[in-house]
């Protein structure tokens, strides 16, 4: 790392060892923000265009002879078949179901629920079999599910939970981005979010070689004599990936340094506490490794203004 008096002034650290100890001691245990839980805009958009069809399906709620009613409904509205995967919380429309495994012989049945303008009697029988065996028809008939439109909103909320990993990942970028914006506005610096080599060349006339064509940096800040590349991530849990992650940033540091540019790696999360050795090796190797506490104490501003 590139140690300077600034570390002592801002966070009371007199050596590299002190700075690393401070880094580990101040790792955050959460950056969960309100939008982490449910993306309601996405959920409602996904259900709004299905509203008429879902209300048509709602006809089935409470019906005693629900299998015959369902078949009749599909005869009149064959395109409703495309909604069956969503009703069992799936995005794909084709299924291969294990229907028997007697004496070790595995027997499968295939189902497809892509949009149709016409359904054959066999198609309708298979659709009815699928919804019966998965328990959907019973849920509708018994009124356990009282409103199919409301039920599907709940399904979409559940499916949207898969996006939490991405929202958690972008939370770190959002937090750091707000700090970068303030620093740049205060000191008259310019920066680019999600910067590619082409964008840097187009806006600033600076040629930056990248190690892969898809490389997109979280932030790039321009100073008169150089640019700073800022990469961010957050790891709430540990795992083998963190060791390789640290190695990747060492490699990126070398690649950028050869071009006279600097990498600032801003990372955080309790996950690092289980991978301290590769983290420390990377921390000591590259010039600038910070966590959010160090950013909030002013170290990022000092780096970007040339004081470190």
N, C-alpha and C positions, 0 to 999 in steps of 0.2 A: 504493500500500500504506500501511498505518497503521504507520509506523516508531516504535519506542520504544527506550529504554535496554535493554530486555530482550534485544533482538537482540544487542547488544554484550556483555551479561553471559553469555549462553548460547552463542552461536556466534561471538563475536569480530568482529561486523560493525558498522561505524561509520556506514554510510549505506545507502540503498536499493540503490545500485550494488553494494555489498559483499554485500548479502543475495541479490540476484539471481545474482551470481557464485557464491555458496555453493550456492544452489539448483541451478544447472547443474552444478557440480562434483561434487555428491553425488547425482546421479540414479542410481537403482539399475539394474543390468543384469539382475536376475532376482528374481522373488518366487515362483518355482516351489516348490510344497509337494508332499508325498508324494501327496496325493489328486489331483494334476493329471493323472497319467498314465492311470489306469484307475479307473472307478467300479465296483468288483467287485460291490457290492451290486446295482446296476442290471443288470449283465451276467448275474449268476446268476438274478435275478428274471425276466429276459426269456427265459431258457432253461429254467427249472425247470418251467414249466407246459407246455412242449413235450416234456418228457423221454420220455413214452411214445411219441409220434408219431415222434420222432427215432430212438428205438430200433427202431421198426417200419421206418423207412427204412433203418436199418443192415443190414437183410436183403440189400440190394443190393450191399454191399461184396464184391468178389471174384467176382461172377457173370459168367460168360462171355457168356451170351445176355441181356445186361442190358436191352436195349430191351424184349424180351418180358416179362422179369421185372418191369420197371417198369410196363408197361401192366397186367399182371396185378394188381400191388399197388394201382394206382389204381382198378381195377375193384372190388376188395374194400374199399378205404379211400379213397373219393373226396375226403375232407376233407384228405388229405395234400397235395393240389395247392396249398393255401394256403402251404405251406412253401417252394415253389420260389423265390419272390423272395428270401427270406432266404438261401437257399443260394448266391445270386449277390450277396449283400451289398446288397440293396435293401429299403427299407421299403414302397415302393408296390407295388401288385399288378397294375397295367396297364402294358403295354409296346407301343410302336409301333416295330417293328424294320425298318430298311432292309435288304431281302433281295436287291435287285439294283439296279444303276445302269448297265446297259449303254447305251452311246451317250447318256449324260446323262439318261436317263429313270429317275427314282427310283421304285422299287416298294417298297411297305411291306406288312408283315404285322402284324396286331394280336393280342396275347395277353392273356388275363385270367386271374388266378389267385386270385380271391376264393374264400372258403369255399363249398363246394358239398356238398349231400347226395347228388347224383347227377351223374355225368359221362357225357356221350354218347361214342360211339366217336370222334367228331370232336374233342371236347375232349381226350380221352386222347391221340390222335395229335398234337395241337398241343402238349400238355404234353411228350410224348416228344421231339418235334422241338426244342422250346426247350432242354430239358436236354441233348440231344445236341449241338446246335450251339454251346451255350455251353461245352461241354467237361466238364460235370458228370458225365455217365454214364461217360465214359472215366476220370475221376479215381476214381470208385467202383469200376469194374470192375477197373482195374489195381492197386487197393489203394494208390495214392498217398495217398488219403484212407482211413485205416484205421478211423476211428471218426467217424460223422456227428455224434453228440452233441458230441464233443470239437471237431470241425471248426466246428460252429455256435458254440460258446463263443468260438473264435478270431474268427469273423465278427463276433460281438457286440462283442468287444474292439475290432476295427477300426472298427465303426460308432460305438462310444462315443468314439473319438478326435475325432469331430465336436463333442463336448461340451467339449473342452479349452478352446476360446475362452471359453465361459461360465464354466468353472471358473477360468480365469485372471482373468476379470473379477471374480468374487466373491472371489478371494484378497485383493485390495486391500481390499475391504470387510471381510473377516474380520480382517485385520491391524489396520486402523484401529479396528474395533469393539472389539477387545480392549483397545486403548489408551483409548478413550472410556469403556469400562466401569470401568477402574481409576481414571481421573481422577474420574469421577462418584462412585464409591464413596468415594474418599479425601476428596472435598470436599463430600459430601452433596448432589450434584446428581442430577436425574432426567433420563433420556433415552429416546427412542423410536427403535427401528430401523424402517426401511422406513415412514417416517411419511407419512401422507396428511393433507390438511387436515381431513378428517372425524375422523381419529384424534386429531389435536392438539386439536380442539375438544372431543371427547368426554372425553379424559383430563385436559386442563388448562383447558378453557374459553376457550381463546385462538382468536380468529378469524384465520386466515391466508388471504389471497387467493392463488390459484395461477394460473399462466398457462395451464395446461391441466388438464382434469379428471383425466387419468391420472397427473399429477405425483406421484411418490413419492420422498421424500428418503431418502438412505441413513441419516442420523441427524439428530435434532433434540434439542438439549440446552437445558434450561430453567434460566435464571437468574432471580433475583427480579424484575428489571426488563425482561428481554427473552429472546428465544430465539436460539440459534445454529443455523443450518442447515448441516450438513456433507455435502458431496458428494465422492465418491472415484472415481478411475479410474486405470488403469495402461496405458501404451502401450509395449510392447516394440519395436514397429516404427513407422516414420514413415508418412507418407501425407497426402493432401490433406485428409482428415477432421480432422486436428488443428487446422488453421487455423480451420475452422468451429466446432470444439469450444471453442476459446478465446473466440470471439465469443459463443457461447451462454452462457458463464459470465459474461461482461460484462453481457449482457442480463438474466440471472437476478439478478445482483448489484443492478442498478438496480431491478428489480421488487421485490425484498425490502427494499432500502434505503428505498424510498418508504413502506413500512409500518413503518419503524423497526426492522427486523430485520437480522441480519448473516449473510453467507454466508462459510463457510470452505471453500475448495477445496483438497483434498489430492490431488495427482496426482504421478505418478512414471513412470519408464521412460526408456530411452535413445532412444525414438522422438522425444522432444521436442527432441533435439539437432539434428534436421533442420528444426525449425520454431521457431527461437528468437525470431524477430521478433514473430509474433503472440502467442507465450507471454509475452514480455517486456511487450508492450502490456497484456495482461490482468493480468499480475503487478503492474504499477504502477497499474493502474486500480482493481482491487477491493482491499478492505482486507486480506484474509488469503489468501495462497496458500502452501501448504507442501508439502514432500515428506516421505517417511518418515524421513529423517535428521533433519529439523527437528522432526518429531513426537517422535522418540526423545530429542532433546536437551532436550525440555521446553517447546517453544514452544506446542504445542496446549494444554497444561495452563495455561500463563500466560494465553493468550487466553480460555479458558473460565472462568478465575477472575478475569477483569477487569483483568489487569495489563498488557494491550497495547491 
